[in-house]
Amino acid sequence: MATSLMSLPDEIKLLILENIDIDIHNTLLKLRQTHPWFRDSIPLLTLHKQLLAAEHNIWKFPLQCLVCYTCHRVLPKTRFGDLSRKKGKGLGGVQASKRFCLDCGIKHAKYSPGSFVTVDGAPGVVCAWCGKFFQGEDVGGEGGVERTAGELGLCRKHWGMRREKLEGEREREERREVEAGSWALGKRDSWGSALVGEFSVDEYIERFKSM
């Protein structure tokens, strides 16, 4: 007859927990989510301390990984912004417990929408519209991050939508200006005695720009 993990005596289960290493699969964190007994036996504070202790044993700690102390996951370094990996927040650093991953930075508003975040030296943006992180060609703007520096960052999709909206608003404003001044423009000598109604709005715009 098969024996389930929960059918084992508590002493045996605790021994098992003591021998589970910190790994990239986040075994302890996942085990904590499987049953109330494990949740009570692995409090977050204990897991937090275990993760901090594991960082100082670089020979056993997963390569090219770091811990996010907001979600308590072991993740690849590429899931962290550069500022969350430097100035004492690197592996085993004195401020390691303040480190957070990109997901938690966005979820908990540590990175505000539209902000720029550098990962592995490559600039990226947390889109002010959809709230997701983008890098490289997925960043909005004619020149990527450099083009939108100093402005709210957008992904390529929403940057294009914003550009179309602004162009539409600008075109409507130009049409309103031309329509409002069409009577005066029709009286100018360069227009001769032509009546205002003889020209379309588009023709007015072209004449207005050529003056």
C-alpha positions as CSV (number, residue, x, y, z in Angstrom):
1,M,0.0,0.0,0.0
2,A,1.4,3.4,-1.0
3,T,2.3,5.8,1.7
4,S,1.6,9.5,1.2
5,L,3.9,12.2,2.5
6,M,1.2,13.5,4.9
7,S,0.8,10.1,6.4
8,L,4.3,10.1,7.7
9,P,4.9,11.2,11.4
10,D,5.6,14.9,11.9
11,E,9.1,14.2,13.0
12,I,9.9,12.5,9.7
13,K,8.4,15.3,7.7
14,L,10.4,17.9,9.6
15,L,13.6,15.9,8.9
16,I,12.7,16.0,5.2
17,L,12.2,19.7,5.3
18,E,15.6,20.2,7.0
19,N,17.3,18.4,4.1
20,I,15.7,20.2,1.2
21,D,18.2,22.6,-0.4
22,I,17.4,26.0,-1.8
23,D,17.1,25.5,-5.5
24,I,15.9,27.1,-8.7
25,H,12.7,25.1,-8.6
26,N,11.7,26.8,-5.4
27,T,10.9,23.5,-3.8
28,L,10.3,24.8,-0.2
29,L,8.1,27.6,-1.4
30,K,6.0,25.2,-3.5
31,L,5.8,22.7,-0.8
32,R,4.6,25.4,1.6
33,Q,1.7,26.0,-0.8
34,T,0.5,22.3,-0.9
35,H,-0.9,21.8,2.6
36,P,-1.7,23.8,5.7
37,W,0.7,21.6,7.7
38,F,3.6,22.7,5.5
39,R,2.5,26.3,5.5
40,D,2.6,26.3,9.3
41,S,5.9,24.4,9.4
42,I,7.6,26.7,6.9
43,P,6.6,30.2,8.0
44,L,7.7,33.0,5.6
45,L,10.1,34.4,8.2
46,T,11.9,31.1,8.5
47,L,12.0,30.7,4.7
48,H,13.3,34.3,4.5
49,K,16.2,33.5,6.9
50,Q,16.9,30.2,5.1
51,L,17.2,32.0,1.8
52,L,19.5,34.6,3.2
53,A,21.7,31.9,4.8
54,A,21.8,30.0,1.5
55,E,23.1,33.1,-0.4
56,H,26.3,32.9,1.6
57,N,27.0,29.3,0.5
58,I,27.9,30.2,-3.1
59,W,29.0,26.7,-3.8
60,K,25.5,25.3,-3.3
61,F,23.5,28.2,-4.4
62,P,22.0,27.9,-8.0
63,L,24.3,29.5,-10.6
64,Q,23.3,32.8,-12.2
65,C,20.3,33.1,-9.8
66,L,19.2,35.5,-7.1
67,V,16.4,35.5,-4.5
68,C,13.5,37.9,-4.6
69,Y,12.7,38.7,-0.9
70,T,9.2,40.0,-1.8
71,C,7.9,36.7,-3.4
72,H,10.7,34.5,-1.9
73,R,11.5,32.9,-5.2
74,V,14.9,31.9,-6.6
75,L,15.0,33.4,-10.1
76,P,17.5,33.9,-12.9
77,K,19.5,37.2,-12.6
78,T,17.8,38.4,-15.8
79,R,14.6,38.7,-13.8
80,F,16.0,41.5,-11.8
81,G,16.8,45.1,-12.6
82,D,20.4,46.1,-12.4
83,L,19.8,48.4,-9.4
84,S,18.4,45.4,-7.5
85,R,21.7,43.6,-8.1
86,K,24.1,46.3,-7.1
87,K,25.2,48.4,-4.1
88,G,25.0,45.6,-1.6
89,K,22.1,43.9,-3.1
90,G,24.1,41.3,-5.0
91,L,24.4,37.7,-4.0
92,G,25.2,37.6,-0.2
93,G,25.2,41.4,0.0
94,V,24.5,43.3,3.2
95,Q,21.3,44.7,1.6
96,A,20.3,41.5,-0.1
97,S,17.0,41.3,1.8
98,K,15.9,44.5,0.0
99,R,16.2,42.9,-3.4
100,F,13.0,42.4,-5.5
101,C,12.4,40.9,-9.0
102,L,10.9,42.7,-12.0
103,D,7.5,41.0,-11.4
104,C,7.3,42.2,-7.8
105,G,8.6,45.6,-8.8
106,I,5.7,46.1,-11.2
107,K,3.0,44.3,-9.1
108,H,3.8,46.3,-5.9
109,A,4.5,49.6,-7.7
110,K,8.1,49.7,-6.8
111,Y,8.5,50.5,-10.5
112,S,6.0,53.1,-11.5
113,P,4.2,52.8,-14.9
114,G,6.3,54.6,-17.6
115,S,9.6,54.2,-15.7
116,F,12.8,52.9,-17.4
117,V,14.6,49.9,-16.0
118,T,18.0,48.6,-17.0
119,V,18.5,44.8,-17.0
120,D,22.0,43.3,-17.8
121,G,23.0,46.8,-19.1
122,A,20.2,46.8,-21.6
123,P,17.6,49.6,-21.1
124,G,13.9,48.6,-20.9
125,V,10.6,50.2,-20.0
126,V,7.6,49.5,-17.8
127,C,4.8,50.5,-20.2
128,A,2.7,53.3,-18.8
129,W,-0.3,51.9,-20.7
130,C,-0.3,48.1,-20.2
131,G,2.1,48.0,-17.2
132,K,4.3,45.2,-18.7
133,F,8.1,45.2,-19.1
134,F,9.7,45.5,-22.5
135,Q,13.2,45.7,-23.9
136,G,14.9,46.2,-27.3
137,E,12.7,46.5,-30.3
138,D,9.6,46.1,-28.2
139,V,10.2,49.5,-26.6
140,G,8.1,52.3,-28.2
141,G,9.7,55.3,-30.0
142,E,11.6,55.9,-33.2
143,G,14.8,55.5,-31.3
144,G,13.7,53.1,-28.6
145,V,14.5,54.2,-25.1
146,E,16.7,57.1,-26.2
147,R,13.8,58.5,-28.2
148,T,11.4,58.5,-25.2
149,A,13.9,59.5,-22.5
150,G,12.4,62.0,-20.2
151,E,8.9,61.0,-21.1
152,L,6.5,58.3,-19.9
153,G,7.8,55.0,-21.4
154,L,5.5,53.0,-23.6
155,C,5.8,49.6,-25.4
156,R,5.9,49.7,-29.2
157,K,2.3,48.8,-29.6
158,H,0.9,51.5,-27.3
159,W,3.5,54.1,-28.5
160,G,2.1,53.7,-32.0
161,M,-1.4,54.0,-30.7
162,R,-0.5,57.2,-28.8
163,R,1.3,58.6,-31.9
164,E,-1.8,58.1,-34.0
165,K,-4.0,59.7,-31.4
166,L,-1.7,62.8,-31.2
167,E,-1.5,63.1,-35.0
168,G,-5.3,62.9,-35.2
169,E,-5.7,65.6,-32.5
170,R,-3.2,67.8,-34.3
171,E,-4.9,67.4,-37.7
172,R,-8.3,68.2,-36.1
173,E,-6.8,71.3,-34.5
174,E,-5.3,72.5,-37.8
175,R,-8.7,72.0,-39.4
176,R,-10.4,74.0,-36.7
177,E,-7.9,76.9,-37.1
178,V,-8.3,77.0,-40.8
179,E,-12.1,76.9,-40.6
180,A,-12.2,79.6,-38.0
181,G,-9.9,81.9,-40.1
182,S,-11.3,80.9,-43.5
183,W,-13.4,84.1,-43.9
184,A,-10.4,86.4,-43.2
185,L,-8.1,84.3,-45.5
186,G,-10.6,84.6,-48.3
187,K,-10.3,88.3,-48.3
188,R,-6.6,88.4,-48.7
189,D,-5.3,89.9,-52.0
190,S,-3.4,86.7,-52.7
191,W,-6.7,84.9,-52.9
192,G,-8.2,87.4,-55.3
193,S,-12.0,87.7,-55.1
194,A,-12.6,84.0,-54.6
195,L,-15.4,83.1,-52.3
196,V,-14.7,81.0,-49.2
197,G,-17.1,78.3,-50.2
198,E,-15.2,77.6,-53.5
199,F,-12.4,75.8,-51.6
200,S,-12.4,72.6,-49.6
201,V,-10.9,72.4,-46.1
202,D,-7.9,70.5,-47.4
203,E,-7.2,73.3,-50.0
204,Y,-7.4,75.9,-47.3
205,I,-4.9,74.0,-45.2
206,E,-2.5,73.8,-48.2
207,R,-2.9,77.5,-48.9
208,F,-2.5,78.4,-45.3
209,K,0.8,76.4,-45.0
210,S,2.2,78.0,-48.2
211,M,1.7,81.6,-47.0
